[in-house]
């Protein structure tokens, strides 16, 4: 495709070289540049793409886009642009033929609940007979492929390529977790959304956004339009205080959902929450239908309502919506039970914010029915330190015993992170244990647990690694728990045999 066509709509400041060169692809990583490709030099969190322009040209790039003025010595067409990130999104959309105009996008944003809501919506769309893709924290579903997620919201050039693959495979829909980073960094720029969903807002990512207002401003972008027209359908959580600020900004149809709803709000009547799942009557302005979901916990009731409200706003029949909600049995790392025959419950969950901790612990307390709740968690290094004591305070207040351990310390000292959390635990006067090594922390929790108790392994959820300053090691909370529980079961069986002899 000719470079001039690839640049359609991009705000350019200067051009050195020909715009008639043919471009074979769009890349933002110099290692991915193909001969005669276009390299867009974006500024990353740690690296500056401009520093890699020589490598991109050396790999055969026919053209370069940068926010900096052209360099006379460059052996490629150089285009200076106002915003490299927006240019990356637009050039990729142009190169792939704007696949988001063919594949209808549903974007889900908010602090908590995005992953489960997107899985539920994908399930509902499948129940309606549609081919659908999915993009989120755990994985991407693209034309029959399951791809481990590198980022919650893919970088714009990757996203446009994935959407083109969905379009070419005949998929009509894609459901996407749209993170605040993805919005702030223009990863979904030039994408028209058919529907935008807002789940909630609580403290998270303040290492990046600095303030809660900045964090919310990033979320708003999805509803205002990201370099495209605003979404014609906006689905908002009526129980979330920030919805009052967001609703007047919506230019399309607004559908509200929540647990405190009136007749106009999509809500759940007579909900029953057990370890076997959630049963309720889904009530909408179009009527009611019974729903019996295998998902567990009050937070999942909100997620079910978010998905149902979106599907209702899109005009899907209630029976189809119910069938799709009921078909989703589990979401990796989201209140995922680990059962090895032990007399107590073990749950792996991705909760890593104060709101998510509150929802997780209140759910566990509700389900424990008199049993004790034990929680094992840490906090990620090189991230917002201010949430650590809050999480510790919530855990100490709602759990019977807290075990503090390591969770992706990155460049920070794990003990320092634990001490930050400990401030909140001690403030609440909670019972606690410190065990830096995560597997030993799990073992201690299992030693403390008795029949009827619930052990929560929180923070990592679906993640498959533990990230340290100098290395990244394979790690799975669920696999580690199964291994330890199996070992305990074998030890108990051996003791029983010895006693019998």
N, C-alpha and C positions, 0 to 999 in steps of 0.2 A: 504494500500500500504506500502511496506517495506521502512523504512527510507532511506536505501541506494539508492533506486530508486528515492525517493523524492528529494534527494540531488544531482542528476545527473547534472553536469555542475557547481555546486556551488564551489567556491574557499574556501577550508577549511584549517584552520591552526592547529587545534588540536581536538582530539575526546576523550571523557571520557565516556565509556559505549558502548553498543552494537548498531550497525547500522542495526541489523536484526529485531528490534522492528517494529511492525505494527503501522502505523499512520492513524488516522481516519479523520484528517482535518488539515488545516493550519490557524493559527490565529496570529494576532499582538496585540490584545486586550485581556488581561488576563480574562476579564469577558466573552469572547466568546470562551474560551478554552473548548473543549469537552473531555470526558475521552479518553485517549490514543491519544490525539491530539498533534500537533507540535506547540510550541509557539516560535515566532521570536521576539526578543527584539530589536525593532528599537528605534532610538532617535527621539522624536517628537520636536515640537517647544517649548513646555512647559514641557513635561514629558519625562522621560528616561525609556524606556521599561525594562531595566535591574532591575529597582527598583521593578518591578512587577513579576519577575521570581518566587519568593516564592508563590505568589497567583496562578500563572499558574500551578505550580507543585501541589499545594494543590487542584486545580480543576481537577487533573488527567492527566496532560500533560505527555506523554511518553518521549518527547524529547524537548530540548531547543536549539535554535540557538542564539548566541550572539557574539559581537565583542570582548568580554572580555574572558580571559582564564577560563577554567572549574573550578568550585568550588567543592572541595572534598566532601562537605556535601550535594550536590544536589542529590535528589532521582530520577533522570531521566538522560537519555543520554544527554550529553552536547557537542555541537559542536561549536567550535570557528570558525568564518568566517571572511573573509577580509572585506566584506560590508554586513551589516545586511539588508539593503534595497534591494540590488540586490539579496541577498539570499531569501528574502521574495518573490520577483517577480518570481524567478526561481523555487522555491519549489512549489509555488501556480500553476505556469504553468505546472510543472511536475505532480502535484497531479490531476489537472483537464484534463490532456491529451492534453495540448497545443491547446486549442480551437481556438486561433488566427491563427492557420494553416488551420482551416476549415472556419472560419468566416473572410472574407476579411475586413481589417480595413482601413478606411479613416480618417486620423488625420488632424485637422485644428488648426493651431497655429497662434499667432499674438496678438496684444493688443486689437484691436477692430474688431467686425464683426464675431467673431467665432460662437456665438450662432445662429445668423440668417443664416449663411452659412451652418451650420450643419443641421438646420431644412430644408433648401432648398434642400440639398443633399438627406436627407431622403425622401423628397417628390418626387424628381426625380427618386430615386431608386424604390419607390413604383409605380410610373407611368410606370416604365420599367417591373413591375411584380415581383420584388424581395421582399422578407421579409427582413426587416432591423431593427437594433437597433440603439439607439441614446444615447450618454452620454454627458452631458454638464452642464452649470451653473444653468439652471432652473430645469431640471428633467432628469431622465433616462427612456428610453423606452426599456423594456426587455420582449420579448415573450408575448406581449399583456398587460403587466403591465406598469403603469406609476408610477415611484418612485421618490419622491422629492429628489433633489440632495443634498447630504451632502457636497460634494466638486465638483468643476468643473470637474476634472479628478479623478475618484475613486482611492482609495489606491489599490495597485497591487493585493493583495489577493482578495479583493472584485471584482475588475475588471475581474480577471480570472474566478471567480464564475459566474458573469453576462454573460461573453462570453460563458461559458459552457452551461448556460441556453439558450442562443440564438442558439448555435449549436444544442442542443438537440431538440429545437422547429423547426428546419429546416431553420433558418435564414442564409442567405448567406453573409450578409453585416452588418457592424456596422460603424456608423459615430460618431466621437469623437472630442470634444474640448480638445486639449492637451495643458494644461496651462504650463507656465514657471515653476511654482511650481511642477507640475506633472513630468516635464522633469528633473528638478534639483534633485528631490527626488526619481527618478527611479520608478515612479508608472507605467510607460509603458515599463519598462525594460523587455526584452525577448519577446516583441510583434513585429512581422513583419508587417509592414504597406504596403498595396497595393498602397496607394497614400498619399502624404503629401502636405498640402496647407498652404501657408504663406500669411496672409492678410496685415499686416502693423506692424510698431513698433513705439510706442510713450511712453512717460514717464509714468510708472506705476510700482508698486511693488518694488520700490527702497528701501523700508524698509527691504526687503528680499535680493535683489540682490546687493544693494549698488550702483552699477554703471550701466549705459546703456549698456556698453560693456558686463558686466556679464549677464545682462538680455538677450542680443542678443545671447550670447554663449549658454544659456539654450535653446533658440528657435532652434538653429542650430542642436541640438541633434536629433531632429525628422528627419532631412534630412540626417544625417550621419549614422543612424541606432542605435536603442536603445537596445543593447545587442542582436541584430538580424541583418539580412542583410538590407542594405539601401533600401528605397522605390523605386520601379521601375518607379514611376510617381511622379514628383514634379511640383506643380502648384504654380506659383509665381506672385505677383502683380507687373506689369511692372511700375506702377506709384510710387512705394515705393523705396526710395533711397537705402535701405539696400539690395534690391534684387541684386544689382550689386555685392555685396560681397557674397551673398548666392548662386547665380546661379552656379559659378564655382565648388562649393562643391558637387553639385548634380551629382549622378552617373547614374541615370536613365533618362528617357525621361523628358524634361522640357517643360511645357506649360505655356505661359505667358498670362495674362489678364490685361486689364486696359482701361481707357477712352481716352488715348492718343496713342492708338496702331496703328501699321502699318498692313499690310496684314497678317503678321504671328501671330499677337496678337489677342486673343479673345476679342472682344470689342462691344460696343453699338453704333449703328448709329442712328442719328436723335432721341435722347431720348427726351421724353416729360414727365415732372414731375408735377403732380398735387396732390391735396388732395385725389383724387380718386385712385391714383396709379401711376405706371410707365409704359409707352409704349415705345418700342424701337425695332430696328431690331438687333437681335443677329447675329454678323458676326464672323465666324470661318474660318480656312483654308479649312474646308470641305464644306463651303457654308453658307447660311444665312437663318434665320427664324424669323418671327415677334413674339414678346413676349408682353403680356399685364398682368402685375403683380399688385395685390392689394396692395403690399407693397409701402411705401411712403418714398421719400427722396433720395438725391444723395448718401448717404452712402449705402443705400440699393441697388443702382445700382451697386456699387462695389461688394456687397455680391452676387447679382444675377449673375454677371460675374464670380466670383470665383467658384460658384457652377456649372455654365454652362461650364467653362473651365475644371473643374475636370471631369464632366460627358463626355465631348468631349474627353478628354485624355483617359478615360476608354472605349471609343468606342461606346457610346450610340448614337442612331439616334437623329438628331436635333429636329425632331417633338416630340419625347419622352421627350427630355430635356425641350422644351418649355412647354409641357403639365404639367410636374412636377413643373416647376417654377411658372406657373400660378395657380396651385392648392393650394399653400400655402397662406392663407388669412391673417394670423397674427402670430406674435411671442410674447409670454407674456412679457410685459414690454419693448418692443422695438418699439419706436414710436407708442405706443398704444393709440388710441383716446378714450376719455371718453365723451360720448354724452348723456346729460340729457335734451336736448332741449334748451340749453343756446345759446345766440347769438354769442358767441366767441368759439374758438377751445381750447380744453384742451388735452394735450398730456403727457403721462407718458413714461419716457425713462430711461434706465439704465446708460446713459452717466455719467462717473465719472473720465475721464482722459482729459487732455488738447486737444488731437486730437478729442476725441469723442464729447467734448463740441463744438469745432469748427464746426464739421460736423453737429451736432444737430442744432446749432444756425444758421448756414448758410442755412440749409434746411428750418428752420422756417421762416427766413427772405425771402427766395425765395417764399415760399408759402403764406406768409402774404399779399403780393401784396398791400403794403401801410399801412396795419394795424400794430399795435404795437406788439412787442414781449416782454413778461414778463417771467422771469425765476425764479423758486424757487429751491434752492439747498443748500446742506451743504457738508461736507466731512467726511469720516469715520475716527474714532479715532484709535490710535495705528497703523497707516499706514503712508505711505510716506508723511511727512509734506511739502516737497519741491514743490509738485504739487499744493498745496492749493492757493498760490498767483497767480500762472499761470492761474488756473481755474477762479479765481476772475477777473483777467485782461481780459481774453477772454470774459467772460460773460458781463462785463461792456462795452466792446468795441462793441459787436455784439447785445446785447439786449437793449431795451429801458428802462427797469427797472429791477433791481436785488433785490430779496428778499432772504436774508441769514437765514438759519435755521439749525435744527439738523438732522444729518444722521448717525445713529449707532456710537455714541460717544465712546462706550466701556469704557475704564478706564479714558479717558481724559475728561476735563471740556468742555462742548459744547461751552461755550462762548470763550474759548481760541481757539478752532478750527475756530469759526466764525471770530475771530480777525485775524487769519492767512490768511483767504480768503480775508478779508477786505483790507489788504495791497495792493493786486492786484486791487481790485475794485477802491480804492481811487487813485491809481497810474494812472488808465485809466480815472479818472474823471467821473465815471458812477453815474447814479441815483440809489439809493439803500435804502432798508429798512431792519432792523434787527428784526426778530421775532423768538425767540429761539424755541417756541413750534410749531411743524411742522403743525398741523392741523390749528392753527390760521394763520400761514404763508400762507397756501392754501387759507383760507378765505380772507385774505388781497389781494391776487393776484386776486381773483374773483371779489372783490369789485372794483379794479382798471380797470379790463378788460371791453372793450366796443365791440360793434359789429365789427367783422372783425379782432379782435386781436387774438393772439395765446398765451396761457399760457403753459409753459413747466414746468413739475414737474420732476426734474432730479435727478439721483443718485441712487435711490433704485429699480426702474423698477419692476421686478417680486417679489422682496423680500417680505416676509410675516411677518417680525418681525422688531422691533426697539431694538437695543442692547445697554444697559446702563452698567455702572460700576457694579451695584448690582442686575440687573434684565434684563429680556428679555420680551418685551411686544408684543402682536400681533399687526401687523400694515400692511396695504396695501395702497399704494398711490392711486391706482385706486378706491378702495372701499371708502376711505376717500373723494376723489374728488366727487364720485357719491353721497355720503351722503350729502355733503355740497351743491352741485348743486341742489339736490332735495329739500333741505330745502329752498334755495333761490327761487326756482320755486314756492314752496308752499306759501312763503311769498309774492311774486309778485302777485300770484293769489288771495290771501286774500286781498291785497291792492286794486286790481282791483274791487273785489266784494264790498269792503267798499265804494269805490268811486262811484260805480254804484248805491249804496243805497242812 
